[in-house]
Amino acid sequence: MTTRDECLALDAADTLAPLREEFSLNDGEIYLDGNSLGPVSKAVSTRVSDVIERQWAKGLVRSWNDASWMDLPTRLGDRIAPLIGAKPGEVLVADTLTILLAKLIGAALEQRTNRDVVLTDAVNFHSDLYIVEAMAKRAGRPITVKAINRDDLASELSADVALVMLTHVDFRSGEMLDLAGITDQVHRAGSLMLWDFAHSAGAVPLDVDGANVDFAAGCGYKYLNGGPGSPAFLYVRSAWQNFLQNPLPGWLGHARPFDFEPTFVAADGIRSFITSSPSIVALAALDGALDVFDSVSMSDLRTKSLQLTDLFLELVEARLPGVFDVVTPREHEKRGSHVALAHPDAYGIIQALIARRVVGDFRAPDLARFGFTPLYLRFVDVYDAVEILANVLETGAHRDPTFATRNPVT
Amino acid sequence: MTTRDECLALDAADTLAPLREEFSLNDGEIYLDGNSLGPVSKAVSTRVSDVIERQWAKGLVRSWNDASWMDLPTRLGDRIAPLIGAKPGEVLVADTLTILLAKLIGAALEQRTNRDVVLTDAVNFHSDLYIVEAMAKRAGRPITVKAINRDDLASELSADVALVMLTHVDFRSGEMLDLAGITDQVHRAGSLMLWDFAHSAGAVPLDVDGANVDFAAGCGYKYLNGGPGSPAFLYVRSAWQNFLQNPLPGWLGHARPFDFEPTFVAADGIRSFITSSPSIVALAALDGALDVFDSVSMSDLRTKSLQLTDLFLELVEARLPGVFDVVTPREHEKRGSHVALAHPDAYGIIQALIARRVVGDFRAPDLARFGFTPLYLRFVDVYDAVEILANVLETGAHRDPTFATRNPVT
């Protein structure tokens, strides 16, 4: 079993270790929930203050031009593009993830009008399931949404399938799907592929260009650390951009927004998918949060992420053999950046850990979920977290009766 | 003609004058564009810093519960409710105005399934026109959108009209429509009424309850001063809340968001119209901005607003007789809180004014538009603005050739 001293040595040799200094973290707390809400980086505070105190307070309405607020949704998109393997002009930041999925589902269904089935994963994030049903109802023709077992995709694909919508890293298990392989499989059936990157962007290397992904959307507030409810991002492959119509058009997506034309004429490129401007203050927070990614490659982050999750799995099994059902795949190519452990007392375990300043989260019915973000986590944090987890289980602290009632979020 | 000294005396007697201290305004600048983007109030900076430095940085994911982030969309809705005459639980803050209109149009069309016409104003804000067309296309049955001359509403209403969507204060002319009278007229035809309050909320008293308004939505970044791209608000009359379905459902509008159920079950009340969380940082900015309304009545604001626009009209006509076509109605009951002056050189006039630190805006093809926000504008500001306007016209400064090319925003 890896020792604490060995973890300290790994940290001392870690070339990513200085990035931790960019974040405001609580002393003595081990934060393993960056997959739910990333922490604040110092550049966030600086950027938001600059927008409020200078661009807004001093520049006022002029800042739409002078501070390029008009271009912020595409400028931030271009900052996210390299993190997912997209080209400039293929990514836009706006709205929330569910609204962006609505836009992409609506647009995609108009591209396969001779097909009437959408496939998605029965255990997809629930909001994805709700919005695909809702947009299918409004497609202008009868559409059947089939929520399948994703392992049955090959047998479910047919000439009736217009669109396949999957989440790349499962929010419960942390299983990562084969981006290129599945996209290719879907294309061979003549269907379109929409990926949800909520638990992927900033966590694992993505190559949407190489994988020929049609459409994708992802989250600003998890591994990208853009803040609670941060605007989301949307990817539309450049080859599609002249064919797709935003089903929720708005004035900022118009070719000439300030000509106030009564008929919608789409702006060129990704911009037509803007409806109206997301909060500039919120975009500024995400802009600051993206700074940390400028000095690091997703490949280096991935290497450390796997080292962290490998270490966690090793230590959990060494210290607590047989206690948990490890839901997250062992194979590196199938693992995202969090680990889920099933246990009947998972809720109490998470609460007891939080009380001991190790923050993970609970996902019903029985998962204790731990996110490992290589930007700010140390190997010694993993070691200490497992020691505290072992102490909780050994002392029965997780059976504290005050944990009997679940609170809504953690 | 009112003198500058008389304006100073009006300011000295103005009980609203101290509110100006709540805002960060540029020294020596007269800001007449709060109808496009309201200025920063000091409470905004304080609230945003608290959310970033304490709630997010220290509380992290726990703040969804501990800082009541989960309830912020409805809590802010309840703060806006009294400004529009709504009851607690009838207003929600989320998304952007166009997205909220999409939700209300979609939901409303499902309530009048035996009717297939939507009436709107041919000179409505263009984004409203785009989204009503888009949602009509996705209603699940053929819907005709008729963009009418709003003065012809009586003759256009018929048993075919499902929904009427109008903007309460015209963004160009500043004309204010008769909220109660039109709503009643629409109801007598058996149609539903959706109001856009972009240029009304925080600017003029509204009584949605007394006027029996069905649905409304409005803007956070104009007279409510919530910041650029601030989340918008939506009103659904309580009597409708158990019947309407959000056409863009999401997990935070679910009755039990953390049970991760595969089928959407709407939360009770207004909450079902949330899709997913807007930026908490953006909501914090709006929350701070709303503080100033706690200490003032909309009725007192309205009195001063009319005094300011009356004074502006009086001085413009005295100093520059016959120079402008005054587009904004003289009658108080038909006037919002901005004044629009038509002039062939309106673009150059606005640019010359901005160069002289009087900020208004231009709306194509020929309108110079001036917003009068009683929260922070003084009578002497109106006087000085008109003097500077007269100086621009008298010196021909507005014909500066550098103003030949319009920039996109102002």
Interface residues (C-beta under 8 A of the other chain):
Chain A: S24 N26 Y31 D33 S36 L37 P39 V40 V44 S45 V48 S49 I52 E53 W56 A57 K58 L60 V61 R62 S63 W64 N65 W69 M70 D95 T96 L97 T98 I99 A102 G106 A122 F125 H126 S127 L129 Y130 I131 E133 A134 K137 R138 A139 G140 A147 G227 P228 G229 S230 P231 P247 L248 P249 G250 W251 L252 H254 P257 F258 D259 F260 E261 P262 T263 F264 T275 S276 S277 P278 S279 I280 V281 A282 L283 A285 I354 V359 D361 R363 A364 R406 N407 P408 V409 T410
Chain B: S24 N26 Y31 D33 S36 L37 P39 V40 V44 S45 V48 S49 I52 E53 W56 A57 K58 L60 V61 R62 S63 W64 N65 W69 M70 D95 T96 L97 T98 I99 A102 G106 A122 F125 H126 S127 L129 Y130 I131 E133 A134 K137 R138 A139 G140 A147 G227 P228 G229 S230 P231 P247 L248 P249 G250 W251 L252 H254 P257 F258 D259 F260 E261 P262 T263 F264 T275 S276 S277 P278 S279 I280 V281 A282 L283 A285 I354 V359 D361 R363 A364 R406 N407 P408 V409 T410
